[in-house]
């Protein structure tokens, strides 16, 4: 085993990544024989101790768990985005349509509402078109106030 490969395996193992057991044994054996890799392994141990002292403990998190967490966060954000879209299309738009229809119905009722005509006025207004009868009826109501 060469230094580069041994350092990579030792570093991955220290980070909590899964490494082949046989490769780890060979990397440790190489570090026992190679001064440079021995110092590298010692540096890793010292770093772990310093990190542990700084945080009160040291528990390396495997890279696959980190990537799984990143994927979960990404999926959660996508799901939240899809939920927001569903809320707009399933809740808000139908409510807006219903409100618009209700407003149109109210407006049309107020516009088309015909004032009740007394029987006397009704008799007097016979023979006129409905528009003329409404006009005459309003004109007669307004003339009483003068």
RABELDA-V832357 format. One line per field, one symbol per residue. ss: DSSP state (h for helix, s for strand, l for the rest). psi: psi as a letter, one per 40 degrees, with the letter a starting at -180 (. if undefined). Layout:
ss = ???
psi = ???
This chain:
ss = llhhhhhhhhhhhhllllllhhhhhhhhhhhhhlhhhhhhhhhhhhhhhhhhhhhlllllllhhhhhhhhhhhhhhhhhhhhhhhhhhhhhhhhhhhhhhhhhhhhhhhhhhllllllhhhhhhlllllhhhhhhhhhhhhhhhll
psi = iiddddddddddddeeihihdddddddddddddhddddddddddddddddddddeeihgihidddddddddddddddddddddddddddddddddddddddddddddddddehhhihiddddddeieiiddddddddddddddde.
